[in-house]
Amino acid sequence: MNSLEGICVVLVGYLLGSVSFAVLVAKQQGVDIFSAGSGNPGATNVKRVLGAQWGNTVFALDALKGLVAAGWPMLLLDPGEPKLAILGLLGALAGHSYSVFLKFRGGKGVATTMGGLLAIMPQGLLLGLLVWVAAFYASRVVAIASIAFALSLPLGSFWLYNPGDPRFAFGCVLCLLIIIRHRSNISRLLQGKENSFKQ
């Protein structure tokens, strides 16, 4: 990996991440997602406002952004090595959370993280998904499930990889980023005001 490759991968990742499918899908349905529901331009809010079909569509497209951002450098520039893929996913997460097309606003990045992890550390993703599902069905609160998923990443990385592997440090960074992006959710959880999908 050289510095030019690293910069290129980060920029491509950022531009990919900056495409907000939540905003595009909601706009197509005549909804300003920033003014509806929680106001967050993410799959969960789209699902809450427009229903499961559109929410799941946004989730899949956001995950695809992460997969492409992390996957193409592993395929074309540095086959089998995770360092450039990690930079690509970090770029995509920066774009998703602080989109240049949305005046540097954006979503929380969980779906994009999951897509990227499919390329970088699929075993860690599988473990995280199991944790997410268990936490969601126990609480019916997406924020709780997403935070549990974040916490599983450094633990899973420590178990799956040695501490010198870049994927271990990356799992720790992702955990921190996801929790920081959920600050408002954590505040609402503490106040008992967080939205849920309770039946």
N, C-alpha and C positions, 0 to 999 in steps of 0.2 A: 504494500500500500504506500503510495506517495501522497504528498499534500494536495496536489492538483486533483487526484482521484477523490480524496476525502472531501474537498470543497464541492466538487461536482455532485457527489452522492448526497451531500447535505442539502444542496440547493434543489436538486430534483425532488428529494424527499419533502422539502418544505413546500414546494409548489404543488406537489400531489396532495399533501396534507391540507393545504389551504383551500382546496375545493370542498365546500360545505354541502354535502348531499342533504343534510337536514333542511338547510335554507332552500335549496333548489326544489326538493320534493314538496315541502310545505308551500312554497310560492306557486308551484304548479297546481296545488289544490286551493289556491286563493287565500292562504294563511301566511301571516307574518309570524314566524316562529318566535321571534324576539318579544312579541307582544302577547303570546298565547302560553297557557300553562305556566311552567316555571320560568319561561323566557330563555331557557338554555337551548342552543342549537345542536341538539344531540338526538340520538335514536330514542332514548327513553321519553323525552318530551314529545317527540313526533308521535310515538305510540300512544301516549296519554291523550294527545290532542286529536290525532287523525285515525287512530286505531292500529291494531296489530299488524295489518298488512303493510302499511307505510312505515311503521316503526321498524319492523323487521327488515324491510328493504333498505332503509337508511343504515341499519346496523351492518348488514352484509356489505354494502358499498363502502362504509367506513373501514371495515375489516380488510376489504380488498385493497384500499389505499395503503394500509400498513404492509400487507403482503407484497405488493408490487415494490414499494419503497425499500423494503428489506431484501426482497428476493432477487431483483435484477442485478445488484452488485455481486451477490453470491454466485450467480449464474455466469455473468459476463466478465467481471473484473477480477474477482478473487475467489475462484470456485472452492466451496467447502469451508472457507474461513469466515468467521463471524464479524470481524472488526468493521469492515465497510458496511455490512448489513446493519450493524448496530447504529452506525452514523446515519444511515438512510432512515431508519425508524425514528431516531431522535429528531431528524429533520422533519419527518412527517408529523410527529407529535407536536413539534413547535408550530408547524403550519396549521394543524387542526385546532390547536388551542388559541393561537394568535394569528389568525388568517389575514394575510395582506389584502384580501378581497373584502373583508368585513371590518375594516378599521381595527384590526388586531384583536378582534373578539373571536370566540370559538367555543367548541365543546370540551368535554372532560377527557376524551382520548382513550377510553377503555376499549372500545371496539377496534380502533386503529392499533392499539397495543396488541390485542389478541391476534389480529391478522399478521402483524410483523413477527410475533413470537412463533407463529406457525412455520416461518422460514428459519428463524434463528435458534429456537430451542423448543421444538414441538413437545418434548416430554414435560418440560416446565409448564407449557401452555395447558396440556392435558390435566396436570395436577391442579393448576389454577382454575380451570373450568369446573372441575369437580367441586372445588371449594366454593366457587361462585354459585353453582346450582344448589349446593347444600345450604349456603347462607341465605339465598333468595327464598327458597321454599320454607325455611325456618322463620324468616322475618317478613317476607313479601315486600321488602324494601330494596330497590335496586342499589341505592347508595351503600347500604350495609354490605350487600353482595360484592359490589365493586371494591370497597375498602378491604374486605376479606380476601378478594382476589389479589389486590396489591400486596397485602401482607404475605401471601403465599409465595410470591415471586422470589424474594431473597432466601426464604426457607427452602423452597424447592431447588433453587440454584445451588445453595450450599450442599444439599443432599446429592444433586445430580452431577455437579462439577467441582473440581478442586478450587480452592480460593484464588489461585493464580489465573484461572480461566476468566477471560473478559466477560463471559456471560454471567458469572457470579456478581461482579461489580455492577453489571448492567441491570440485573434483577433488583439490586438495592436502589439504583437510581430510579428505575421505573416505579418502584414502590413509593418512593418519596414524591415523585412527580404526580402520581395519581392521587395520593392523599392531599397534596397541596391543592390540586384542582378541585377537590371535594370539600374545601374549607367551609363553604356556605352550607353544604349538606350536613356536615358535622355539627355546625351551629344549630341548624334546624332540628337535627336529631336530639341534641341536648335539651332543646326547648319542647320536644314532642310535637313538632310541626312538620316533619318531613313527610312528603307524599309517599303513598304506598299503593300496591296493587292487591290489597286485601280483598278476598272474595266475600 
